[in-house]
Amino acid sequence: MDLSNNNITGEIPPSMGSLTWLYSLDLNSNNLYGELPSELQHCKNLLFLDLGNNKFSRNIPIWIGEKLLNLRYLQLHSNMFDGNIPPQLARLTALQVLDLSNNKLSGSIPRSFSNFIGMMVLSVWDDIYGIGLELQFDIFTYIGSLVLVMKGNTYTYSKILGEVTTMDLSGNNLSGVIPEEIGDLRQLRNLNFSRNHLVGMIPEKIGDMLSLESLDLSSNKLSGAIPQSLSKLTFLDYLNLSYNNLSGRIPSGTQMDTLDDPSIYIGNAYLCGPPTSKNCSGDTAAPNSTSNYANGSETSIWWLYLGMGVGFVAGFWGVYAILLFHGTWRYAYFRMIDNFFDNIYVTVVVTMNRLKNKYG
């Protein structure tokens, strides 16, 4: 059922819950409001649910995660949902697209989101739920297309829907840290947590998400260093870490060297290194210390020469003045010199005579 892009107003009628064999429900871009009727939980065969760009409010219902276990695509973006994200959504193990962006959601990101098997291994959903390829193609034919925001732009996916994996929680009031368990979603291609109030460090395990093509963590309160593990993301071609409290050297190597747009890191006053114009302390310390060492060595040599000269002059004139004006000392000094040479002479003569007597 595709009723998207109309001017439909009012609430979703509870009678829609009687469509138990409904596979796809698209109500995107209307003027619908109110709570989601609990009767929708009877549509247990739903694979695609798109309620984005409406005015739905209150909490995201827990029964979505408890009853609609076949869901593969869940789009609730651009509404007025509030409260916490229900951790029960993690029971939707087949989920490949989760878009809760631009709502009023608060609280933390559930750690249980690492249970989305559909974001770990593609095609596992078909094996688990026994959906044949023929039915898949029929579903993709009738659903038409899916509009997603990825890499900072809006894209429309249709024929390759089965390969799309994304998690978008941007534009909410989420707080707390980014769960380290998110790194287990190794088939996720797009991760967007931007425009929230997330704190703490970027998890090192994000570097394990080897299929990641787009990562947006901008406009949060993240701190600490950018993990070097991001350089392992060989498919990453969009990165936005701007307007956080990140610090330290920007990682380099492999894919990170291709992301050379300084705007990626703008708004982080304590980041340094390329592609920013701010040098890290380690970059400037080496040449400066070498230069200072060279300058210091040169100065020290000049002071050494000057000290030797002053010492020689002072010592020479000090001894000469004593010998010149003090007769007793002058007599003793020359007497000592004479005795010194006499002793040397006697020693040499005696030694020569002994050698002569011994060896003839």
Stockholm file with secondary structure:
# STOCKHOLM 1.0

chainA/1-360         MDLSNNNITGEIPPSMGSLTWLYSLDLNSNNLYGELPSELQHCKNLLFLDLGNNKFSRNIPIWIGEKLLNLRYLQLHSNMFDGNIPPQLARLTALQVLDLSNNKLSGSIPRSFSNFIGMMVLSVWDDIYGIGLELQFDIFTYIGSLVLVMKGNTYTYSKILGEVTTMDLSGNNLSGVIPEEIGDLRQLRNLNFSRNHLVGMIPEKIGDMLSLESLDLSSNKLSGAIPQSLSKLTFLDYLNLSYNNLSGRIPSGTQMDTLDDPSIYIGNAYLCGPPTSKNCSGDTAAPNSTSNYANGSETSIWWLYLGMGVGFVAGFWGVYAILLFHGTWRYAYFRMIDNFFDNIYVTVVVTMNRLKNKYG
#=GR chainA/1-360 SS CBCCSSCCEECCCGGGGGCTTCCEEECCSSEEEECCCGGGGGCTTCCEEECCSSEEEEECCTHHHHHCTTCSEEECCSSEEEEECCGGGGGCTTCCEEECCSSEEEECCCGGGGGCGGGTSTTHHHHHHTCCHHHHHHHHHHHCCEEEEETTEEEEESTTGGGCCEEECCSSEEEEECCGGGGGCTTCCEEECCSSEEESCCCGGGGGCTTCCEEECCSSCCEECCCGGGGGCTTCCEEECCSSEEEEECCCSGGGGGCCCGGGSTTCTEEESTTSSCCCHHHHHHHHHHHHHHHHHHHHHHHHHHHHHHHHHHHHHHHHHHHHHCHHHHHHHHHHHHHHHHHHHHHHHHHHHHHHHHHC
#=GC SS_cons         CBCCSSCCEECCCGGGGGCTTCCEEECCSSEEEECCCGGGGGCTTCCEEECCSSEEEEECCTHHHHHCTTCSEEECCSSEEEEECCGGGGGCTTCCEEECCSSEEEECCCGGGGGCGGGTSTTHHHHHHTCCHHHHHHHHHHHCCEEEEETTEEEEESTTGGGCCEEECCSSEEEEECCGGGGGCTTCCEEECCSSEEESCCCGGGGGCTTCCEEECCSSCCEECCCGGGGGCTTCCEEECCSSEEEEECCCSGGGGGCCCGGGSTTCTEEESTTSSCCCHHHHHHHHHHHHHHHHHHHHHHHHHHHHHHHHHHHHHHHHHHHHHCHHHHHHHHHHHHHHHHHHHHHHHHHHHHHHHHHC
//
